[in-house]
Amino acid sequence: MKTHELKVHKSYVKLLLSGRKTFEVRKNDRDFQEGDVLILRPWDEKKEEYIGGNTEFYYNVTYVLHGGKFGIEEGYCVMGIVPSQALNRSFFHEHSFKIDMEEISNFEKEMRKLRLL
C-alpha cells in the first residue's frame, strides 16, 4: 500500500464530498494499486496554487482499471475510490462518514468561505 498526494481541481471538491464522484482518472505514472490511499488537495489551475490552506481529502483506492482496454488510453487508469477514515483533517475529525445533505451543505458554505467551491 502506498500513499499518493495529488492535486484535485477545485471544481471536483463538491462532487467528491457529495459522494457523486467515486472515481479518479489519472496518468498511471505512480503504479496505483488497490489499497493505496489518495490524499487529494484542492488546486486552482488558473492561479497554479493549492487553495484552502492545509485542506486534504483522504480516499482509499478500491479498484484500478488499467489503460489499454475499454477505451482507456494506455498509460492511464481509472480508480474506484471511497472516503477513508480521515476524510478531511480540517473539518471532519473522527466523523462517521454517514454524511447527510445538510452536513454537506454546511461544509460547502465553509468551502466557499475558503474559495474552494
N, C-alpha and C positions, 0 to 999 in steps of 0.2 A: 504494500500500500504506500502510495506517495501522496504528498500534498502539493497542490499547484495553486499559486497565486495568479489570478487572471483579471484582466480588465473586463468590465461589462458596461456596455453603453448605457447611459442613464435612462434611455427610453425603454429598456427592458426591466428596470427595477420593479415597477408596478406589476408587470406580468409575472415576474419571479415570485414576488411576495404574495400575490393572489393565488398562486398555485396553477395558473393557466399555462405558464411556460415551464415545462417539465423536462426540457432537453437543452443541450448546448451543442452547437455545430462549431468545430474547431479544426484548424490545421493540426494534424497529429504529429507534431514535432517533439512531443513530450512522452510518447508511448503511453497514452492514457489507458488505464485498466479499470475493470470493475473493482470496486472497493476503494478507489482513490478518493481523496477529499479535494473539492474545489473551493478556494477562497476567492469569492468574486467581489471586486472593488469597483464601485461606480466611477465611470470615466467620462469626461466631456471631450469628445473628439475635436470640437471646434477650438477649445482652449488648450487642448492637449495637456490636461491635468486631471488628477483624481479630485473628486468632489465629495463633500460630506465628511471631511476630516478623516478619522480612522474607521469609518463605517465599512464593515465587511459582512458578507453573507456567506454562510458555510453550507455546502451541499455535498452529499455523498453520491458517487457515481454508481448507478445500479446496473448499467448495461452499456456496452460500447459496440456500435455498428461501424465497422471499418469500411473505408472507401474502396473503390474499385468494383462496386456492385450496387445494384438497386438505384442507380443514378447518382450515387455519391462519388465525387471526384477522388481519384487515387491520392493518397497522402492526407486525406481529411477523415473525420469521424463524426458521428452523431452519438452523443452520450445521453442516456437517461439519467436524470438527477432528482434527488429528493432532499428536502432540508435536513441538515444534520442536527445533532443535539444542541448546537450553539449557533442558531440561525444568525443572530446579529448581536455581538457583544454590547453594542451601544444601547440597544432598545429592548432586547428580549432575554435578559439574563434568566436562566433556568425556566424558560417558558415551555409549555407543553406542546406547542405547535398545532393544537386544535384551534386555529385562528379563525374567528368568525369575521364577517364582513364589517362589523362595527370596529373591531380592533384594527383591521386593515385600513379602514377609513381614517382612524386616529393616527395610525402610523404614516399614512400618506400625507396628512397635514404636517407631521413632523418633518417628513422628507421634503415637502415643499418649502418649509422654512429654511432647510439646508440647500435648497435649489437642486434636489436630486430628481424631482418629478416635474 
